[in-house]
């Protein structure tokens, strides 16, 4: 009787659940070793690749330009994204119990929301940078000055940290009375809302607003930038000029397509149609595969980065 009374007296910002159980991939025990190998390999590649990108940009004078400055920011957020997800996912695969504390879950939710939203905004800023470089080449150096680039990067980090703080703060105000099994391999908003035993109307509204901003308005400006870029390239008379202009933005365009496709599949859908299996697959794409592929895409398709990498490797061997 006393426990029932204490349960009824819980305030909105308290929770009966002190920890959650991450379902992970426990429904596929036969794939455990394969998943451990794949995740460990991808995580190692993501850490090494993005760290190399950061090292190249910061140490090579030839890469001290706005495009590579934003690429360095993207690589940093890729490290935050994978590091907020994969260590816990790997731990869950090798251990019998995959639990996470309530505070740990909220911390994971914050850093993942911060990283993913920052990447979306950074991709838009990078698209604008390519737009100015290709459509207004004579004014590029006067427009994309270091102060503006720094302000844009700071704005991205600040806006997305505020968004992550709001959504995480709203999540902490919900009551979770059980069950406590999250049908995912990390803490994410949709499966957490399904576990709440208090109204989630405000959370759903804020999530929809964030989706509309990052997945709608953001995506529109990215498409608009590339619309102008493609139109400008098609107007060029020289075939060599077209090839050179396209090569400067092709890597970024590939990254945009891969990232937005996975994010749209994961988030742009009604909560009622939430599918745990589909969510896990799409989440692997944007939180694991995309951060791993980004350094490879930018390195393999960029002569400046390959030259800087060639100069960096001999210095390490020496």
C-alpha positions in Angstrom: 0.0 0.0 0.0 2.8 2.4 0.8 4.5 1.7 -2.5 1.2 2.5 -4.3 0.8 5.8 -2.5 4.4 6.8 -3.3 3.9 5.9 -6.9 0.8 8.2 -7.1 2.7 11.1 -5.5 5.5 11.0 -8.1 6.0 14.5 -9.7 6.2 14.9 -13.4 10.0 15.1 -13.5 10.5 11.9 -11.5 10.6 8.4 -12.9 10.0 5.0 -11.4 12.4 3.5 -13.9 16.1 4.1 -12.8 17.5 2.1 -15.8 16.5 0.9 -19.2 17.2 -2.3 -21.0 18.5 -1.9 -24.6 17.1 -4.7 -26.7 19.9 -4.2 -29.2 20.1 -7.2 -31.5 19.2 -9.8 -28.9 16.5 -11.2 -31.2 19.2 -12.3 -33.6 21.7 -14.3 -31.4 23.2 -16.0 -34.4 24.5 -12.7 -35.8 26.2 -11.6 -32.6 29.8 -12.4 -33.6 29.2 -11.0 -37.1 27.8 -7.7 -35.7 30.6 -7.4 -33.2 33.2 -7.7 -36.0 31.4 -5.3 -38.3 30.7 -2.7 -35.6 34.2 -2.9 -34.2 35.7 -2.5 -37.7 33.4 0.4 -38.7 34.0 2.2 -35.4 37.8 1.8 -35.8 37.6 3.1 -39.4 35.4 6.0 -38.4 37.7 7.1 -35.5 40.9 6.8 -37.6 39.4 8.3 -40.8 37.8 11.3 -39.1 40.9 11.9 -36.9 43.1 11.9 -40.0 40.8 14.4 -41.6 41.1 16.7 -38.6 44.8 16.3 -38.5 45.2 17.0 -42.2 43.1 20.1 -42.1 44.8 21.6 -39.0 48.4 20.8 -40.1 48.3 21.4 -43.8 48.5 25.0 -45.0 47.0 24.0 -48.4 43.8 22.9 -46.6 43.2 26.2 -44.7 40.1 27.1 -46.6 36.4 27.4 -45.7 35.5 24.1 -47.4 38.1 22.1 -45.3 37.3 24.1 -42.2 33.7 22.9 -42.4 34.9 19.4 -43.3 36.9 19.4 -40.0 33.8 20.3 -38.1 31.9 17.6 -39.9 34.6 15.0 -39.0 34.4 16.2 -35.3 30.7 15.6 -35.2 31.1 12.2 -36.9 33.3 11.2 -34.0 30.8 12.4 -31.5 28.0 10.6 -33.3 29.7 7.2 -33.5 31.2 7.5 -30.0 27.8 8.1 -28.4 26.4 5.0 -30.0 28.9 2.2 -30.8 30.8 1.7 -27.5 27.5 0.9 -25.7 26.2 -1.2 -28.6 29.4 -3.2 -28.6 29.2 -3.7 -24.9 25.7 -4.9 -25.2 26.7 -7.4 -27.9 29.5 -8.9 -25.7 27.6 -8.9 -22.4 24.5 -10.8 -21.3 22.7 -7.8 -19.9 22.5 -4.6 -21.8 21.2 -2.1 -19.3 21.7 1.7 -19.3 21.0 4.1 -16.5 18.3 6.8 -16.9 21.0 9.5 -16.8 23.2 7.6 -19.2 20.3 7.2 -21.5 19.6 11.0 -21.4 23.3 11.7 -22.0 23.3 9.4 -25.0 20.2 11.0 -26.3 21.6 14.5 -26.0 25.0 13.8 -27.7 23.3 11.8 -30.5 20.7 14.5 -31.2 23.4 17.2 -31.0 25.7 15.4 -33.5 23.0 14.3 -36.0 21.4 17.8 -36.1 24.8 19.5 -36.4 25.7 17.3 -39.3 22.5 18.3 -41.2 23.1 22.0 -40.6 26.8 21.6 -41.5 25.9 19.9 -44.8 23.7 22.9 -45.6 26.5 25.4 -44.7 28.9 23.4 -46.9 26.4 23.5 -49.8 26.3 27.3 -49.4 30.1 27.4 -49.4 30.2 25.4 -52.7 27.4 27.6 -54.1 29.5 30.8 -53.5 32.7 29.1 -54.8 31.1 27.9 -58.1 28.4 30.6 -58.8 30.4 33.6 -57.5 34.1 32.6 -57.7 35.4 36.2 -57.9 33.7 37.1 -54.7 34.4 33.9 -52.8 37.4 35.2 -50.8 35.6 38.4 -49.8 32.3 36.5 -48.8 33.6 33.5 -47.1 36.0 35.3 -44.7 37.3 33.5 -41.6 35.1 35.5 -39.2 32.0 34.4 -41.1 33.1 30.8 -41.3 33.7 30.8 -37.5 30.4 32.4 -36.8 28.6 29.8 -39.0 30.3 26.9 -37.3 29.6 28.4 -33.8 26.0 29.0 -34.8 25.6 25.4 -36.0 27.0 23.9 -32.7 25.0 26.3 -30.5 21.7 25.9 -32.3 21.9 22.2 -32.3 23.1 22.0 -28.7 20.0 24.1 -27.8 17.8 21.7 -29.8 19.3 18.7 -28.1 19.0 20.3 -24.7 15.3 21.1 -25.2 14.4 17.6 -26.4 16.4 15.9 -23.7 15.0 18.2 -21.0 11.5 17.4 -22.1 12.3 13.7 -22.0 13.5 13.9 -18.4 10.1 15.4 -17.4 8.2 12.3 -18.6 7.3 9.4 -16.2 8.4 5.9 -17.1 6.5 3.3 -15.0 7.5 0.3 -17.0 8.1 -1.7 -19.2 11.7 -0.5 -19.5 12.9 -2.3 -22.6 13.9 0.1 -25.4 13.4 -1.7 -28.7 16.7 -0.2 -30.1 20.5 -0.5 -29.6 20.7 3.1 -28.3 18.4 5.6 -26.6 16.3 7.4 -29.2 13.2 9.6 -29.0 10.5 7.5 -30.7 11.0 4.2 -28.7 11.4 6.2 -25.5 8.1 8.0 -26.1 6.4 4.7 -26.5 7.5 3.7 -23.0 6.3 6.8 -21.2 3.2 6.5 -19.0 2.6 10.3 -19.0 1.4 12.5 -21.9 3.9 13.0 -24.7 2.1 15.6 -26.7 4.7 18.4 -26.1 7.5 16.0 -26.9 5.9 15.0 -30.1 5.3 18.6 -31.2 8.9 19.6 -30.5 10.1 16.5 -32.3 8.0 17.3 -35.3 9.2 20.9 -35.3 12.8 19.7 -35.2 12.1 17.3 -38.1 10.5 20.1 -40.1 13.5 22.4 -39.5 16.3 19.9 -40.0 14.7 17.6 -42.5 12.5 20.1 -44.3 13.8 23.7 -44.3 17.4 22.5 -44.1 17.0 20.1 -47.0 15.2 22.7 -49.1 18.2 25.2 -48.8 20.6 22.4 -49.6 18.6 21.5 -52.7 18.4 25.2 -53.6 22.1 25.6 -53.4 22.8 22.6 -55.6 20.1 23.8 -58.0 22.0 27.0 -58.6 25.3 25.0 -58.7 24.1 22.6 -61.4 22.6 25.5 -63.4 25.9 27.4 -63.2 27.9 24.3 -64.3 25.7 23.7 -67.2 26.2 27.2 -68.4 30.0 26.8 -68.6 31.3 26.5 -72.1 34.5 24.6 -71.3 34.2 20.9 -70.7 37.3 21.1 -68.5 35.7 23.8 -66.5 32.5 21.8 -66.0 34.6 18.8 -64.9 36.6 20.8 -62.4 33.6 22.6 -61.0 31.7 19.3 -60.5 34.7 17.6 -58.9 34.7 20.3 -56.2 31.2 19.5 -55.0 30.7 15.8 -56.0 32.0 14.4 -52.8 29.8 16.7 -50.7 26.8 15.8 -52.9 27.4 12.1 -52.3 27.6 12.6 -48.6 24.3 14.7 -48.6 22.5 11.9 -50.6 23.6 9.1 -48.3 23.0 11.0 -45.0 19.6 12.5 -45.9 18.3 9.2 -47.3 19.1 7.4 -44.0 17.8 10.2 -41.8 14.5 10.5 -43.8 14.0 6.7 -43.5 14.6 6.9 -39.7 12.7 10.0 -38.7 10.3 11.3 -41.3 7.4 9.0 -40.5 4.5 9.0 -38.1 5.1 7.7 -34.6 2.2 5.2 -35.1 4.2 3.6 -38.0 7.4 3.2 -35.9 9.1 -0.1 -36.7 11.9 -1.3 -34.4 13.6 -3.4 -37.1 13.5 -0.7 -39.7 14.7 1.9 -37.2 17.7 -0.2 -36.3 18.8 -0.6 -39.9 18.4 3.0 -40.8 20.1 4.1 -37.6 23.1 2.0 -38.5 23.2 3.9 -41.8 23.4 7.4 -40.3 25.1 6.8 -37.0 27.7 4.2 -38.1 28.0 3.8 -41.8 27.9 7.4 -42.9 30.5 8.7 -40.4 32.8 5.8 -41.6 32.3 6.6 -45.3 32.6 10.4 -45.1 36.4 10.4 -44.7 36.8 7.8 -47.5 34.6 9.8 -49.9 36.4 13.1 -49.2 39.8 11.4 -49.3 39.4 9.3 -52.4 37.7 11.9 -54.5 39.8 15.0 -53.5 43.3 15.7 -54.9 44.1 18.3 -52.2 43.3 15.9 -49.4 45.3 13.1 -51.0 48.3 15.3 -51.5 48.1 16.4 -47.9 47.8 12.8 -46.8 50.8 11.9 -48.8 52.9 14.6 -47.1 51.6 13.6 -43.7 52.3 9.9 -43.9 56.1 10.3 -44.7 56.4 12.6 -41.7 54.9 10.0 -39.4 57.1 7.2 -40.9 60.2 9.5 -40.5 
